[in-house]
Amino acid sequence: MEQTDLNFFNSIPWCADLLQDRDYIITPTFSREYKRSTEDSLFAETLKTPNTIQAALSLYRRPDNGAKAITEARMLLSLGSGMNGSPHALHGGLIAAVIDDAMGLLLTLNKDADGNPLTLSTVTAGLDVQYLKMVRTPQVVLVVVQLSERKGRKFYINGRIEDKQGVVLARAESLWIQIRTSKL
């Protein structure tokens, strides 16, 4: 986590309130970290500018006592106008990409039987996005994702983008599939 991003979000009252919630733990936004393999280059390079996603901060809900799985993650994102599809509105494809990225974070936070992040062996099989209201830019939004169910190699994850008043701007349902290690 970059200290400048933490300072940025702490300077916004509604974000600072979220960051004070003891049920949530701040975690790195892994997709914003440069990787030599070029993995995550969309979010680590292309969308990491003052005019795209200026700042990002991720959190996850502390698991209940005895629980191993992390079932909820959040991302605070400062969206700029460099990703607009129409005047002052985030492009719909980027709305889907932002939600998908947060879902990937949730799986990264969870580990497989060998202790590896689940994202090393999972892929998005389907993502159904409902665009409820325009995601205006520039603004800071909250992306919330929750693991709703796991059936064997299938992970069902729901997500949403909210504005500072908690109005849901977009929501999504997804299916992620864990690829058999013999196929990797």
N, C-alpha and C positions, 0 to 999 in steps of 0.2 A: 504494500500500500504506500502510495506517495503521501508524504506529510502535507504537501500543498493541497492535495485533494481533500484530505481530512479537514484542514483549515478552511478551505473553501466551503464545504458543506456545513461545518460548525458555525459559519458566519450567517447562515440562512436559518432563521428561527424554527421553522417547521422541520427542517432536516436535523438541526441540533437536537430537537425533542426526540426524534427517532433514534439518534445516536446515543441518547442517554438511557434507552430502554435496556435494562439488564438481562432481558430474555434473549438478546441478540448479541452476537460476537462479530466484530469486524474481521474480515478476512481479505487477503489479496484478491484483486480482480484479475485472475490468471490470464484471461484473454487480452488484457492490456499490456502484458509483459512480452517483450521481444523474444522470439525463439529462432534460433539459427535454422531450424527445419522449415521455416516459413508458416508453420501452424499458427493460426490466429492472427495472421498479418493484417486482415481486414480491420480488426479492432485495435491491434497493437501499433499499427502504422497509419493506414489510410484514414481511419476514423478517430485518430488521436491528435486532433489539431484544435486550435482556438475556435475554428468555424464549424467544427463537426461535433465531436464529443470532447468538450474541454476538460471535464473532470468526471471521474467515476469512483464510486465507493461501494463495496459489497459487504454484506452481513449475512449471517445465517442464524436461524433460531436454535438456541441451545437445546439439544435433545433432552427429552424427559429422562428422569432417573432410570438407569438401566438400559435405556434405548441406545442402539448403536447408530441407527440411520438418522441422517439429517433430512428432515422432510420439508423445510422451507428455507428459501434464500431470498434476499432482497438486493437490489442495486439502485443506488441513487445515480442519476445521469444528468449532466448539464448539456442539454442539446442546443447546438447552434443552428444557424440558418443554412449552412453548407450542405445539408442533406435534404433540402426541401423538394417536394414534388410539385407543389403549387405554392403561391405566395404565403409565407409564414406558416407553412404546414409540413411536417415531416413526411417524407415519401413512404407510401404504404409498404414497400418492400423492406425498408429499413425498420419500420415498426415490427415486422415479422422477424427480421434479423436480430433486433435488440432482445425480443422475448426469447428467441431461440438461444441466444448467447447466455442469457440468465439461466435458462434451463440447463445448458451445458455446465454452468458454474455449479448448480445443485448436484449434478452427477459427479463433477470433479471432486466435490467435497466428500462424497461417499466413496468407499473403497470396495474392491472385490475381495474374494477369499485370499488372494495373495498380497493384499495390502496396496494394490495399485488403484489409482483413481478410475472410476467407472468410465470416464470419457475416453480412456485409452482403448476401450473395447465396445463403445456404444455409438450409434449413429441415429440421427433423426429419421424416422421412417414416415412420419406424417406430422403436419402442423396445420391446424385449422384456426385461422385468425378471424375474429369478428372486429371490424372497425366501427366503433360506437360513436366516437366524436373525433374531430380533428385534433391531432397532436400538434399544438401550436409551437412555433419556435420563434425566438429562443425561449427556453424555459427549463426548469429542473423538474424531472419526473422521478417517480418511484416505480420500479418494476418488481413485482412480487411473483414468485413461482413456488408451487407446492407439488410434492410427489403425492399423487392421489392413490396410486395402486402399483404394485409390482406383481406380475404373474410370470414366474420363471425368468426368461430372458427379456420380457417386455416391461417397460417402465411407462406409466401413464402420468404425465405432468401437465398441470394447469398453470397458466400465467396471466398476468394483467399488467397494464400500464395505468398509473394513476397520476393525477396532477396534485398540486399542493393542498387542494381542498378534499382530496380523497375521491374525486370523481373518476370513475373508470372510463378511460379513453379507448382502450382496446383490450380484448381478452383472447386467450388462445387455449386450445387443447392439443396435446401432442402425444405421439407414441414414439418412444425410443427403443431400439432393439440392441441387445447385447450380442455382438458377433461372436460366434464360436472361435476360440483361440486358434483352432486349426485353420481358420479362414483368414487370419491376420497375416 
